Amino acid sequence: MRKFLCTILALALLAAPGTDACTNVIVTPGASKDGSSMVSYAADSHGLFGELYFRPAGRFRPGTMLDIRDWDSNRPLGSIEQVARTWQTVGNMNVHQLVIGETTWGGRRGLSDPEGIMDYGSLIYVALQRARTAREAIEVIVDLANRYGYASSGESFSIADPQEAWVMDLVGKGPDNKGIVWVARRIPDGYICAHANQARITRFPQDDPENCLFAPDVISLAREKGWYEGSDADFSFRDAYNPLDFGGARGCDARAWSAFNILGKGTFTYEENGVEVSRPASDWLDYAMGYDLEGEMPLFIKPAAKVSVADVAYVMRDHYEGTPMDMTTDIGAGGNALPYRWRPMSFEWEGKTYTNERAIATQQTGFWFVGQARPNLPDEVGALLWFGCDDAATSYLTPIYVNTTAVPECLREGNGDMLHYSPTAQFWMCNRVANACYKMYDRMAPVARGAAERFELDQLERAIPEMDAKLKKLVERGRIRKARRLMTQYTVRTAQDQFAAWTKLEELLLVKFIDGNVKAQDEEGNFLHTDYGDGLPAKIQYGGYNDIWKAAVARDPHAPVLESK
């Protein structure tokens, strides 16, 4: 059995505040099956409610102010000048097909600005309202942070439009120095990137503005703080502002490694000194597990095959299955292969400190999505957000056209919150399904995941292409209003129908797996019953436990032995 708990001694597993355990995958148009840019994001916070933010486009008079509240806490931070015109946004995407995600990494102490007005969440959502392209979004983010001060800690942003995709690392300059230092790199077309609560940009080209942008003082500030002494050419953003340690590797970069391992099918193909190189993913396994921090994992790799939305969703449901960090195969998974460990992630026992794994899919997800920017369609149709709530492994993604004029009731802001249950909220229903599955995961989770994947595949392969074709024709004929009505009807109806299906799924899980039993069904899903009544189940099985659990119990000197041979 692999050693699932690692002694970390003096090394600390990093845990940044707020939405502190997110994972992003970024796919360029040349790396995707349909030529779209994609960004995935899991907003993983124990206090975040899953709902779909909807902000219609607006026009404003000079002098109008916009109130800014901290995204994590809702604390008022101040006000900024509103621009004359804003774009409609739905979730983390706008009608120009711009999509932005993030992961928090904290960084060096002393770089936050208590007087700053722009927190990381506000940077994202205000930028989406003001920018049309990824490059414009970078400009807006930098301008807002430098003008009004940056109120959060270190962040990595995923920023994509129909033509290109970028990864951006940024952090504040401290309480006496308003603004941010940052580096943004364009992901080469045909490649993918991933990041997860650890700064990913190390050395970067300083004479290639087409592919790399950065703050003019990004190196000088590090020198001033005493964090860097070498030449400008050798400067590494990560090493200066978010030095890698065991926690940054094992708890964070390991998730990026897993995404690369899945989409690269066990091989990392990347560019090194202008030459394409292919090496097995296992070459970075010790790095990902925190045993060898000297190696540097590639920032970009080529996927083994063109990537679809389903492929990205599969990554977002990962628990390191099939790797030495597999969370389903040790005693921590119990007798039913549960790939979750309740927080805190680390604990002490007999003078040593141990840590559990932290996979991509996790129990504390508020919402998650895969945003598609599709250049083969007009903006009015192309912006598509596949949106889900709660744990990605046992929830579903429903397609949301960003040009919709309304959001579904099950995802409406204010329909429930973390302290108030709503029977009509997707977040709560997905939590009911997930928490049901946690009690007998190896039996129940495949039922939920299968239902989610069948729904998503039908949308991807049949329903969305049919709707796209209708909407495209309407837009080309100038019938924009009719197209928006049609996409709104589709967005709302599809989400509500699937919510109803998920409500039925929770009922099925209760009936099928009540008290640890497993009731048999036929191919149509009907429960088998005896000849003496349709309410009397036939062929009941018992859930039982796996061999890992049995072996662990057998080693316990207090285990009751029925018979010894």
Secondary structure, DSSP 8 states (H G I E B T S, - for coil): ----SEE-TT------SSS-S-EEEEE-GGGBTTS-EEEEEEEE-TT------EE--EE--TT-EEEEE-TTT--EEEEEE--SEE--EETTEETTS-EEEEEEEE-STT---TT--B-HHHHHHHHHHH-SSHHHHHHHHHHHHHHH-B-S-EEEEEEE-SS-EEEEEEEE--TTS-SEEEEEEE--TT-EEEESSS----S--SS-TTTEEE-TTHHHHHHHTTS--S-GGG--HHHHHS---HHHIIIIIHHHHHHHHHHTTTEEEEEETTEEEEEEGGGGHHHHTTS--SS---S-BB-SS-B-HHHHHHHHT---TTSTT-TTSSGGGGGGT-----S-SEEEETTEEEE----SS-TTEEEEEEEEE-TTS-HHHH-EEEEEES-GGG---EEEETT-SS--GGG-TTS-BTTB--TT-HHHHHHHHHHHHTTSHHHHHHHHHHHHHHHHHHIIIIIHHHHHHHHHHHHHTT-HHHHHHHHHHHHHHHHHHHHHHHHHHHHHHHHHHGGGEE--B-TTS-B-EETTEEEEE-S-EE----HHHHHHHHHSTT---S---
